[in-house]
Amino acid sequence: MGKRKHAEASPAAGDAGTAAEPQTAEKSSKKSKKAKQQQAEEQPVAAAPAPAGASAKKKKKKKDKQQQQQEDEQPAAAAVKKEQKRDAEQQQQQQQQQQPAAGTPSTKEKKKKDKQKQLQLPPGLPVHQLIAKAPAAAADDDDADAAASHISIAVEVLRDPIVNEKQLLKEARRSKAAAAGKSSSSSSGAAGLSNAEAAAVQARAAQLQRGVGPFVFALGAAGLGEADEQQLGFQAYAADPAKESHPMYLVSRLPGANLIATTEMPVQSATDKAHYVVGIRNKRTGQLRLAEAAGGSLLRLEAQAAAVNDADVAGVVRAAQQQQRGPQPDDVAARRLMARRLVEAFGSTRRKRQMKQREEGAVVAARNADTERLGLLLGEVAARATAAGETRAEVMCKLGLHRNIPAHNPAATQPHLAYKMSAMFPDTLLAAINSGQILHAAEKQEDRQRLAEKKQVPAYVLSRLQRVSDEADPRKRRRLAKLLALLAALLQLAGARSRLPLKPPRAAKEEGGAARPGGLTELSWQLGIRRLEVLQPLLDAFYNKTTAEEGGTVYVREDAKRQLLLMHVLVVALDAEGWALAPPQFEALRQELKMSAADVVARFRELGCICKAAKLPAGIAPDGTPSAALASYSIALLPGGPSNTKTLEQSFPKAKTGAKQQRGGR
C-alpha cells in the first residue's frame, strides 16, 4: 500500500508539474521574479528520484516529461531575458533625459544669473601662466627700470582652454567604442583610434584653441611693482548681447598702475566662450605673468577702480590711451582737416555753421608778422629806451604815436590837415571812385528809391544824399559825392565776413544760365563793390591774402585790421560832415555799424575827437519818424577853426601809466 501510494503520488506530482508548466510560463512572461522562483521550486520536484520499485516504463515516461518541460521553458526564459534588457534600456534612457532637465535652469533664470554674476580675479595659481622676460637692461639703473617697465605683448585668447587634445581623444574613443557595442572602459590608450581619426581630432583641437584676439596690452613706466596677483583686481559685468561691444579697459586697484589692459574685440555670441588675462609684472625680477582674469560669455567689461571717483576714471583711461599711443606730432593743420571732414560727414547744420565761423575768425600767426624779426625789433626798442634812460611814463607817451589809426599828422591844428584822404588811400583808389551814381541819386528821387530797394548803397549814405543836393558849389559837390561813394565801399567791406575765399570759375549749369566768373570779379558782385580798381586796394589794406588749407586763395581779416577799417570809416564820415557830427548823424552811423554808443565814442576819442553827450530832440528820429528823446553824442575834431592852436597829438587820450591816484587824504 505504501509503495502504491508513493507510486501514485509520483505521477500526480508529475502531472501537477506538467499542468503547472503553462501557468509558470504565463506568469514568467509577466513577472520575471515569480517565474524564477517557481522554476527553482519545480526543479527539485522534477529531479526527485523515482521509487526503487517503479517500472522502467514509468521512469522513461517521467524522463520524457522532464525533457519536454525543459524544452518548453527555454523560449520563455529567452523572452524574459529580452524583456528585462529592453526594460533596463528604457529606464536608462529616461534617467538620461530627466537628469539634464532637472539640473539645467530655464533660459530666463540663466540670463538673470549671468547678469548678476560678478567676476573677480581667481585666487591661487592661474590656469594659464606666461613668463615674459624684460629686454636686456642697460648699465644705468634708471635705463634698466625704464626698459623693464615698457613691455607690450599680444596674447591669443583661447575660446575654451579646458578643452584640449587629450579630452577630445578620450571622447572620440568613447564614441567609437559605444558605436561598436563595447564598454568605454575597455579601451585604453590610442589603440581605439586610427591614425586618420587621431589626426582629425588633433586638427579639431587646434581649431577650438584658436584665438579670437589678439588681446594687446602694455605696462607704463610706473609698472605694478611687486604686487601679488591676489592684491590686483577689477570688477567685470556681463552686458546685453544685443548691444555693440566697446573697448575693454581694466583699471587696477593699485595706485601705481592706471591701465592694465585694453582690447578691441568684436561682439561674441552667447555660446562662444572667451577668456581674458591680466598681466602682473614683478619689477624686481623683471618678469611678467599673465593670469586668467575671467571666463565665460563676456560680451562687454566695465572697469571700476577702487578709491577713484567716477569722474576721474575717464581721465585715467584717456591718460592711459595717450601713454600707449605715445607722443603725437603737433600737426594742427592735420587735426583741423580731420575735424572738418568728420563734421562735414556726420555733423549737424548748426555744427557746420559754427565750424565755418570759427575758421573765418581764426588768426594765423604767420600772417601777422615774422616772429624773429618782431623779437629783434622789440629788443632794439628796449635797448634804446634803456640807453636813453627813459622812464615808463615817457615810453608810454611815445607809444601814443603808434596807434592803430589812419595815417595822420600829429602836429596839425586843422582837421583837414590832420587826416588827409591822399595820405590815407592810394591815388589809384581815389581816382577809380565812381561818384556819378551818388550824384544821380542825389538829383533824382527815382534813382534813390532804386538804390534803396536793391540795397546797393548803405542806408547811412542814402540818408546823406540831401547834403549833396544842397551843396551849391559844383567842385565841393563832386568831392562830397566822391567821399560818400568811398564811405559806401568802406561800410560794405566793414559788414563783410572776416574770411573771403576766391571761388573758381564755373560754367553755366544749363543753357541760358549765367556762368560764374570766379575770383575777384565774383567777389566784387557779392560785396557790392563793382569796380576792381576800388576793391583790390581795399583788400590789400584791410585783409591778408593767404592760401587755404583745402587749396585756393582766401582773404583773411584779423581783429587789428578790422579796427583799422572802422577808424577809416569814422574819419571819412567826419570829412563828409565837415569834421563834426550832430547827434542825429551819430545815431544813424552807430546803427549802420551795429555798434553800441560807448564803442563808437571810444574810437572817436582815439582819433582825437571831442565827444559830448547830447540827446536827440523829441519827435525827431534818424529816419524822420516821431520818437521820444534819445541819448546820443556830438562829435567834433579840432574845433575852433583857424584860431585853434591845439595839435592832434595833444588831443589824443593820455596813456595810463599806473594806478589811479587817490584823491584826498594827507
C-alpha positions in Angstrom: 0.0 0.0 0.0 2.8 2.3 0.8 4.5 1.6 -2.4 1.4 2.1 -4.4 0.6 5.3 -2.7 4.1 6.6 -3.3 3.8 5.4 -6.9 0.6 7.1 -7.3 1.9 10.3 -5.8 4.7 10.4 -8.2 2.6 10.7 -11.3 0.4 13.1 -9.6 3.3 15.2 -8.8 4.5 14.8 -12.4 1.1 15.7 -13.7 0.9 18.6 -11.3 4.3 19.8 -12.6 3.1 19.3 -16.2 -0.1 21.2 -15.6 1.9 24.0 -13.9 4.1 24.5 -16.9 1.9 26.8 -19.0 0.9 28.6 -15.8 4.5 29.1 -14.9 5.4 30.3 -18.5 2.5 32.7 -18.5 3.5 34.1 -15.1 7.1 34.4 -16.1 6.2 36.4 -19.2 4.6 39.0 -16.9 7.0 39.0 -13.9 10.4 37.6 -14.1 10.9 37.1 -10.4 7.9 34.8 -9.9 9.0 32.7 -12.9 12.5 32.2 -11.5 11.1 31.3 -8.0 8.6 28.8 -9.5 11.3 27.3 -11.7 13.5 26.9 -8.7 10.7 25.1 -6.8 9.9 22.8 -9.7 13.5 21.7 -10.3 13.8 19.7 -7.1 10.4 18.1 -7.7 11.4 17.2 -11.3 14.8 15.9 -10.1 13.3 13.8 -7.3 14.4 10.2 -7.6 11.8 7.6 -8.6 10.9 4.8 -6.2 13.0 1.7 -6.3 10.1 -0.5 -7.3 8.9 1.7 -10.2 8.9 0.2 -13.6 11.2 1.2 -16.3 8.3 2.4 -18.4 7.3 4.9 -15.7 10.9 6.1 -15.4 11.1 6.6 -19.2 7.8 8.4 -19.3 8.9 10.7 -16.4 12.2 11.4 -18.1 10.4 12.3 -21.3 8.1 14.7 -19.5 11.1 16.5 -17.8 12.9 16.8 -21.1 9.7 18.2 -22.7 9.3 20.6 -19.8 12.9 21.9 -20.2 12.4 22.4 -23.9 9.2 24.4 -23.3 10.9 26.6 -20.7 13.8 27.7 -22.9 11.8 30.1 -25.2 10.0 31.6 -22.1 13.4 32.2 -20.4 14.8 33.9 -23.6 11.7 36.1 -23.8 12.1 37.0 -20.2 15.7 38.0 -20.7 14.9 40.0 -23.7 12.1 41.9 -21.9 14.4 42.6 -19.0 17.1 44.0 -21.2 14.6 46.2 -23.0 13.1 47.5 -19.7 16.6 48.3 -18.5 17.5 50.3 -21.6 14.2 52.2 -21.4 14.8 53.0 -17.8 18.4 54.2 -18.5 17.1 56.5 -21.4 14.5 58.0 -19.1 17.1 58.7 -16.5 19.4 60.3 -19.0 16.6 62.6 -20.3 15.4 63.5 -16.8 18.8 64.2 -15.3 19.8 67.3 -17.5 16.3 68.6 -17.4 16.3 68.6 -13.7 19.8 70.2 -13.4 19.5 72.8 -16.2 17.8 76.0 -15.2 15.4 77.8 -17.5 16.6 80.4 -20.1 15.2 83.3 -18.1 16.9 82.1 -14.9 20.2 81.6 -16.7 20.1 85.1 -18.2 19.3 86.5 -14.8 22.1 84.5 -13.1 24.7 85.6 -15.8 23.7 89.2 -15.5 24.0 89.3 -11.7 27.2 87.3 -11.7 30.2 89.3 -10.6 33.6 88.1 -11.9 36.6 88.5 -9.7 40.3 87.7 -10.2 40.6 84.0 -9.2 42.9 83.5 -6.3 45.8 81.0 -6.3 47.7 79.8 -9.3 46.2 80.8 -12.6 45.1 78.4 -15.2 47.4 79.8 -17.9 50.7 81.3 -17.0 53.2 83.0 -19.2 56.6 84.4 -18.2 57.9 87.2 -20.4 61.3 88.5 -19.6 62.2 92.1 -20.0 64.7 93.4 -22.6 68.4 93.4 -21.7 69.0 96.0 -19.0 71.4 98.8 -19.6 74.3 99.7 -17.3 72.4 102.6 -15.8 69.7 101.7 -13.2 67.3 104.3 -14.5 67.6 102.9 -18.0 67.1 99.4 -16.7 63.9 100.2 -14.9 62.6 102.0 -18.0 63.5 99.1 -20.3 61.9 96.6 -17.9 58.7 98.6 -17.5 57.8 99.2 -21.1 56.6 95.8 -22.3 53.9 95.2 -24.9 52.7 91.6 -25.5 50.0 90.3 -27.9 48.2 87.3 -26.4 45.8 85.0 -28.3 42.7 84.5 -26.1 41.6 80.8 -26.1 37.9 80.2 -26.7 37.9 77.3 -24.2 41.3 76.4 -22.7 39.8 73.5 -20.8 39.1 71.5 -24.0 42.5 70.1 -25.0 43.7 67.4 -27.3 43.6 64.6 -24.6 40.0 65.2 -23.8 39.0 65.2 -27.4 40.9 61.9 -28.0 39.2 60.3 -25.0 35.7 61.4 -26.2 36.5 60.1 -29.7 37.5 56.7 -28.3 34.3 56.5 -26.1 32.1 57.3 -29.1 33.8 54.7 -31.2 33.5 52.1 -28.5 29.8 52.9 -28.0 29.2 52.5 -31.7 30.9 49.1 -31.7 28.8 47.9 -28.8 31.7 47.8 -26.3 32.2 49.4 -23.0 34.1 52.7 -23.0 36.2 51.5 -20.0 37.6 48.6 -22.0 39.5 50.9 -24.4 42.7 52.4 -23.2 45.5 54.4 -24.9 45.3 55.3 -28.6 44.6 51.9 -29.8 40.9 52.6 -30.3 41.5 55.3 -33.0 43.2 55.0 -36.3 45.9 57.4 -37.5 43.5 59.3 -39.7 40.9 59.6 -36.8 43.6 60.8 -34.4 44.8 63.4 -36.9 41.3 64.7 -37.4 40.9 65.0 -33.6 44.1 66.9 -33.3 43.0 69.3 -36.1 39.7 69.9 -34.3 41.6 70.6 -31.1 43.8 73.1 -32.8 40.7 74.8 -34.3 39.0 75.0 -30.9 42.1 76.5 -29.3 42.5 79.2 -32.0 42.4 82.7 -30.5 39.7 85.3 -31.0 42.1 88.1 -30.0 44.6 89.3 -30.1 44.4 90.8 -26.6 47.0 93.5 -26.6 48.1 95.5 -23.5 51.1 97.5 -22.4 52.5 98.5 -19.0 53.7 102.0 -18.4 56.8 103.3 -16.7 55.2 103.1 -13.2 54.6 99.3 -13.5 52.8 97.2 -11.0 55.8 96.9 -8.6 56.0 93.7 -6.6 52.3 93.2 -6.2 50.8 89.8 -5.8 48.0 88.7 -8.1 45.6 88.5 -5.2 46.1 92.2 -4.5 45.3 93.1 -8.1 41.6 93.1 -9.0 38.9 94.6 -11.1 35.2 94.2 -11.5 33.6 92.9 -14.7 29.9 92.6 -15.6 28.2 90.8 -18.4 26.3 93.1 -20.8 23.4 92.8 -23.1 24.4 90.7 -26.2 22.3 92.9 -28.4 24.5 95.9 -27.7 27.6 96.6 -29.6 31.0 95.9 -27.9 33.3 98.6 -26.7 37.0 98.6 -25.9 37.7 96.9 -22.6 39.8 98.8 -20.0 40.9 97.0 -16.9 41.8 99.6 -14.1 44.0 98.4 -11.3 43.3 98.9 -7.6 46.9 99.7 -7.1 47.9 103.4 -7.2 51.0 102.7 -9.3 49.2 101.4 -12.4 46.5 103.3 -14.1 45.8 100.9 -17.1 46.4 97.2 -17.0 45.0 96.1 -20.4 42.8 97.2 -23.2 41.2 95.2 -26.1 39.3 95.8 -29.2 37.3 92.7 -29.8 34.1 92.1 -31.8 30.8 91.1 -30.2 30.9 87.4 -29.3 27.8 85.2 -29.4 26.2 83.9 -26.3 27.6 80.3 -26.9 31.1 81.4 -27.8 33.3 81.4 -24.7 36.2 83.8 -24.3 38.8 84.0 -21.6 40.8 87.1 -20.6 44.1 87.5 -18.9 45.7 90.2 -16.7 49.4 91.0 -16.8 51.2 91.0 -13.5 54.8 92.3 -13.6 57.4 91.9 -10.9 59.8 94.9 -11.1 62.4 93.2 -9.0 62.7 90.1 -11.2 61.8 91.8 -14.5 59.2 89.1 -15.3 55.6 89.4 -16.5 53.0 86.8 -15.7 49.6 86.6 -17.4 46.9 85.3 -15.1 43.4 84.3 -16.2 41.1 87.1 -15.3 37.6 85.7 -16.1 35.9 83.2 -18.2 32.5 82.6 -19.7 30.4 84.5 -22.2 31.6 88.0 -21.6 30.4 90.5 -24.2 31.5 93.7 -22.5 33.6 94.6 -19.5 33.1 97.7 -17.5 36.1 98.6 -15.3 35.8 100.1 -11.9 38.8 101.4 -9.9 38.9 101.4 -6.1 39.3 104.8 -4.3 38.8 106.7 -7.6 35.8 108.9 -8.3 33.7 108.1 -11.4 34.7 111.4 -12.9 38.4 110.5 -12.6 38.1 107.1 -14.3 37.6 108.7 -17.8 40.7 110.8 -17.2 42.7 107.7 -16.1 41.6 105.9 -19.3 42.5 108.9 -21.5 45.9 109.2 -19.9 46.5 105.5 -20.4 45.4 105.8 -24.1 47.8 108.7 -24.6 50.6 106.7 -22.9 50.0 103.7 -25.2 49.8 105.9 -28.4 52.9 107.8 -27.4 53.7 111.4 -28.3 51.6 112.7 -31.1 53.0 115.1 -33.7 51.9 118.6 -33.1 50.3 118.9 -36.5 47.5 121.4 -36.1 46.6 121.5 -39.7 46.2 117.8 -39.9 43.9 117.7 -36.8 41.8 120.6 -38.2 41.4 118.9 -41.5 40.3 115.7 -39.8 37.8 117.5 -37.6 36.4 119.3 -40.7 35.9 116.0 -42.5 34.2 114.5 -39.5 31.9 117.5 -39.2 31.1 117.5 -42.9 30.3 113.8 -42.8 28.3 113.5 -39.6 27.8 117.0 -38.1 24.6 118.8 -38.0 23.9 122.1 -39.9 24.5 124.1 -36.8 27.8 122.4 -36.1 28.9 123.0 -39.7 28.0 126.7 -39.4 29.9 127.1 -36.1 33.0 125.5 -37.5 32.8 127.7 -40.6 32.5 130.8 -38.4 35.4 129.6 -36.2 37.6 129.1 -39.3 36.8 132.5 -40.7 37.6 134.2 -37.4 40.9 132.3 -36.8 44.1 134.3 -36.6 47.1 132.7 -38.0 50.4 133.8 -36.5 52.2 133.5 -39.8 50.0 136.2 -41.3 50.7 138.8 -38.7 54.4 139.2 -38.8 57.7 137.4 -38.7 58.2 136.4 -35.1 62.0 136.5 -35.3 62.1 140.0 -36.8 59.5 141.2 -34.3 61.5 139.9 -31.4 64.6 141.6 -32.7 62.7 144.8 -33.2 61.3 144.8 -29.6 64.8 144.1 -28.3 66.2 147.1 -30.1 63.4 149.3 -28.8 64.1 148.1 -25.2 67.8 148.6 -25.6 67.4 152.2 -26.9 65.0 153.0 -24.1 67.4 151.7 -21.5 70.4 153.6 -23.1 68.4 156.8 -23.2 67.3 156.4 -19.6 63.6 156.9 -20.4 61.1 156.4 -17.7 58.0 154.2 -18.0 55.8 157.3 -18.4 57.9 158.6 -21.3 57.8 155.2 -23.1 54.0 155.0 -22.7 53.7 158.5 -24.1 55.7 157.6 -27.2 53.5 154.6 -27.7 50.7 157.0 -28.4 52.4 157.9 -31.7 52.0 154.3 -32.9 48.2 154.0 -32.7 46.0 151.8 -34.8 44.5 154.7 -36.6 44.7 156.0 -40.2 47.7 158.0 -41.5 47.7 161.4 -39.8 49.8 164.5 -39.0 50.2 164.8 -35.2 51.4 168.4 -35.4 48.3 169.6 -37.4 45.9 172.0 -35.9 43.3 171.9 -38.6 41.2 168.7 -39.2 41.6 168.6 -43.0 45.4 168.7 -42.4 45.3 166.1 -39.6 43.7 163.4 -41.8 44.3 163.8 -45.5 42.5 161.5 -47.9 45.6 161.4 -50.1 47.6 160.0 -47.2 45.0 157.5 -46.1 44.2 156.0 -49.5 46.3 155.5 -52.7 45.8 157.8 -55.6 44.6 154.9 -57.9 41.8 154.1 -55.5 40.7 157.7 -55.2 40.8 158.1 -59.0 38.7 154.9 -59.5 35.9 156.0 -57.2 32.7 156.5 -59.2 30.8 159.5 -57.9 28.2 159.6 -60.8 25.9 157.1 -59.1 25.8 159.3 -56.0 25.2 162.4 -58.0 22.3 160.9 -60.0 20.7 159.6 -56.8 21.0 163.0 -55.2 19.3 164.7 -58.1 16.6 162.1 -58.9 14.2 160.5 -56.4 13.7 157.5 -58.7 17.4 156.6 -58.6 17.4 157.0 -54.9 14.5 154.6 -54.5 16.0 152.1 -56.8 19.3 152.0 -54.8 17.3 151.7 -51.6 15.2 148.8 -53.0 18.2 146.9 -54.3 20.3 147.7 -51.3 23.3 148.7 -53.4 24.2 151.6 -51.2 24.2 151.6 -47.3 21.3 153.3 -45.6 23.5 155.9 -43.9 24.9 157.0 -47.3 21.4 157.3 -48.7 20.4 159.5 -45.7 23.2 162.0 -46.5 22.3 162.5 -50.2 20.4 165.6 -49.3 23.6 167.2 -48.3 25.0 166.7 -51.8 21.9 168.2 -53.4 22.1 171.2 -51.1 25.7 172.0 -52.0 25.8 174.8 -54.5 29.5 174.7 -55.4 30.0 172.1 -58.1 33.5 171.3 -57.0 32.5 170.7 -53.4 29.5 168.7 -54.7 31.7 166.3 -56.7 34.1 165.9 -53.8 31.3 165.3 -51.4 29.8 162.7 -53.7 33.2 161.0 -54.0 33.5 160.9 -50.2 30.1 159.3 -49.9 30.9 156.7 -52.6 34.2 155.9 -50.7 32.2 155.7 -47.5 29.8 153.3 -49.1 32.6 151.0 -50.2 34.1 151.1 -46.7 30.8 150.3 -45.0 30.1 147.4 -47.3 33.6 146.0 -46.6 33.2 146.5 -42.8 29.9 144.5 -42.9 31.6 141.6 -44.9 32.9 138.4 -43.3 36.4 138.2 -42.0 37.2 135.3 -44.4 36.6 135.9 -48.1 37.6 132.9 -50.3 38.1 133.3 -54.0 35.9 130.8 -55.8 37.0 129.1 -59.0 35.1 129.9 -62.2 32.2 127.6 -63.1 30.3 127.2 -66.4 26.5 127.6 -66.6 24.5 124.6 -65.4 22.0 124.8 -68.2 21.5 126.6 -71.5 20.7 130.2 -70.9 22.0 130.1 -67.4 24.6 132.5 -66.0 28.2 131.3 -65.7 30.3 132.2 -62.6 33.4 134.1 -63.4 35.1 133.3 -60.1 38.0 135.2 -58.5 37.8 138.9 -57.6 35.0 139.5 -60.2 32.6 137.2 -58.4 33.7 138.6 -55.0 33.0 142.1 -56.1 29.5 141.2 -57.0 29.0 139.6 -53.6 30.3 142.7 -51.7 28.6 145.3 -53.9 31.9 147.0 -54.9 31.7 146.6 -58.6 35.0 148.2 -59.6 38.0 146.0 -59.1 40.3 149.1 -59.0 38.5 150.0 -55.8 38.2 146.5 -54.3 41.7 145.4 -54.8 43.4 148.2 -52.8 40.9 147.9 -50.0 41.5 144.2 -49.7 45.3 144.7 -49.7 44.9 147.3 -46.9 42.5 145.6 -44.6 42.9 141.9 -45.4 45.7 139.4 -45.7 46.0 137.2 -48.7 46.9 133.6 -48.0 46.4 130.1 -49.2 43.6 128.0 -47.8 44.3 124.5 -46.3 41.9 122.9 -48.8 43.5 124.8 -51.6 42.8 128.1 -53.3 43.2 131.8 -52.3 41.5 133.4 -49.4 41.5 136.8 -47.8 41.5 136.8 -44.0 41.0 139.8 -41.8 42.3 139.9 -38.2 40.8 142.0 -35.4 43.5 144.7 -35.7 42.7 145.2 -39.4 39.0 145.3 -38.6 39.6 148.1 -36.0 41.7 150.0 -38.5 38.9 149.7 -41.1 36.4 151.1 -38.6 38.8 154.0 -37.9 38.9 154.8 -41.7 35.1 154.7 -41.8 34.8 157.2 -38.9 37.3 159.6 -40.5 35.6 159.6 -43.9 32.2 160.1 -42.2 33.7 163.1 -40.3 35.1 164.6 -43.5 31.8 164.2 -45.3 30.0 166.1 -42.5 32.6 168.9 -42.2 34.5 167.3 -39.4 31.6 167.4 -37.0 28.7 165.0 -36.3 25.4 166.1 -34.9 23.5 163.7 -32.6 21.2 162.5 -35.4 24.1 161.7 -37.7 26.0 160.0 -34.8 22.9 157.8 -34.1 22.5 156.9 -37.8 26.1 155.9 -38.2 26.0 153.8 -35.0 23.1 151.9 -36.3 24.8 151.4 -39.6 27.9 149.9 -37.9 25.7 147.9 -35.5 27.8 149.0 -32.5 27.0 150.5 -29.1 27.3 154.2 -28.5 30.1 153.6 -26.0 32.2 151.7 -28.5 31.8 154.3 -31.2 32.6 157.1 -28.8 35.8 155.3 -27.6 37.0 155.0 -31.2 36.3 158.7 -32.0 38.3 159.6 -28.9 41.2 157.5 -30.2 41.1 159.7 -33.3 41.5 162.8 -31.2 37.8 163.9 -31.3 35.9 165.7 -28.6 32.7 163.8 -27.7 29.9 165.4 -25.7 26.8 163.7 -24.5 23.6 165.0 -26.1 20.0 164.0 -26.7 18.0 163.8 -29.8 15.1 166.2 -29.6 11.8 164.6 -29.0 9.9 163.8 -32.2 12.9 163.6 -34.4 14.5 160.3 -35.1 17.3 159.4 -37.6 14.7 158.1 -40.1 12.4 161.1 -39.6 9.7 159.3 -37.7 8.4 160.7 -34.4 10.1 159.3 -31.3 10.9 160.2 -27.7 14.2 161.8 -26.7 17.2 159.5 -27.3 20.7 159.7 -25.7 23.3 160.5 -28.3 26.6 162.3 -28.7 28.0 165.2 -30.7 31.4 164.7 -32.2 34.0 167.3 -33.3 37.6 167.1 -34.4 39.9 170.0 -33.6 37.1 172.6 -33.2 37.8 176.3 -33.2 38.6 176.9 -36.8 41.7 178.8 -37.9 42.2 180.2 -34.4 42.7 176.7 -32.9 46.2 176.1 -31.5 45.8 172.6 -30.1 47.5 170.0 -32.1 46.2 166.5 -32.9 48.9 164.9 -30.7 47.6 166.9 -27.8 44.1 165.8 -28.5 44.9 162.1 -28.2 43.9 160.4 -25.0 46.7 160.1 -22.5 48.2 156.6 -21.9 47.6 155.2 -18.4 51.0 154.7 -16.7 49.9 153.2 -13.4 47.2 153.0 -10.8 44.9 155.9 -10.4 45.9 158.3 -7.6 43.5 158.5 -4.7 42.1 161.9 -4.0 42.1 163.5 -0.6 44.0 162.3 2.4 47.2 163.6 3.7 
